[in-house]
Amino acid sequence: MHQNTGKHRLTEELALSIKPARYARKLVDGAGLHLLIMPNDHRYWRYQYRFEGLQKTLALGVYPKVSLQVARGRHRFARRLLADGIDPSTLKRTLGKRAFARAAQEWLVERHQRMAKRSAKVAS
């Protein structure tokens, strides 16, 4: 699957059901987002992307504290930053991880409000 298809392949049930192996495993959700499962059964959301020709990885949270839905929202926020020419890793390092997560949450709320207004206009 190409990283820009936008199709999600992961579900909460699948993320919980996969058992750890002797090596780190990646469960791909799509568009660079994956769940990294470590041998000690710790699970981390990661976003792999390229910025200015360099391969980079952005940590999006620890599963299950950060759900699949929240990880996808943070992933969309990071992709939007990339589209605007901003490196999400640099922004996260500059703001701090809590401020970055808060900015992602605010962006998602604003996005949902815009989508609701747009769908209300189409419905009427």
N, C-alpha and C positions, 0 to 999 in steps of 0.2 A: 504494500500500500504506500502510495506517495505521501509525503508528510503534509502536503497542502490539500488533501482531499476533504478534510473537515469531518470525516466519519469517526465516531467514537466506538471503540471496541470493548472497552472495559465496563464491568458492572461491579457494584458493591459486593455481590455474591462471589464473583470470580476473584476479586481482590482479597477477600477473606479466605477463600477455599484453597488457594495455592499454598502448598507446603514449601518451606525453605529447603534448599539443596546445599551441597558442600561448597558451592560457589554462588556469587551474586547473580541474581536473575532479573531481567527486565520484563515487565508486562506493559506492552505498548498500548496506549489509548489513541494515539494519532496526533499528527502535526507536531511531533517532537516531545509530547508529554508522555511520560512513562512512570510506572511504579517500580522502584528498585527494591528487591527483596533480598536482604542479606542472610548469610548462613545462620546468624543468631536470631532470625525471625523479626528483625527490625525492618520496617517498611518506610521508604522515603519517596515523596513525589519529586520528580526532576523534570526539567524542561531543557532539552538540548537544542541549540540553535547556532547559527553562524552570524557573526557581526564583524564587519570589515575584514572578511576572509578568515577569521579565526573561529574554530569550534569552541563553544562555551556551554557550560551547564549551569542552570539556575535552580537552586533548592527552593521548593514551593511549600514544604511542610512535611510533617511526620504523620503517617497513616496509623491508626484511624482518627487521631485528634483532628486532622484536616481531612474532611470527607472528599469523595470523588467530585461532588458538585463544587465544593469550594476550590479544590485544586484546578478544576476546569476554568473557573472564574479567574483565578490568579494567572492561569496560562493565557487566557484571552487578553487580560490586561498586559501581560508581558509581550504578547504578539502585537498588540496595539502600539506599545512603546517602540518596538522594532520598526513597525511601519512608519512611525514618526521620526525614525533615525536616532532613537535613544537606546543605549545599551542597558537592559534591565539589571544586569549584574552590577554595573557601576552605580546606577541609581539606588539600588538596594544597599550597597555598601555606603553610599553617601548619606542616605536618609536613616539607615538602620532598619533592621528587619521588621520591627513593629510598625514603624511609620510606613514602610513599603506595603505591608499587609493592609493597613488602614486605608492607604491611598487606593489599593486594588478594590477594597470593599466599597469605598465611596464611588469609584468609577462604575462598579457593577450596579449599584443602586441607581445611579444616574442613567445608566444604559437601559435598565428595566423601565424606568419612568419614561424615557424617550420612546421605547418600543410600545409601551401602553398607549401613549398619546397618538403614535402613528397608527396603531391598530384601531383606536377609537375613531380616528378620522376616516379610515378606510371603511369601517362598519357603518358610518353614518352617511 
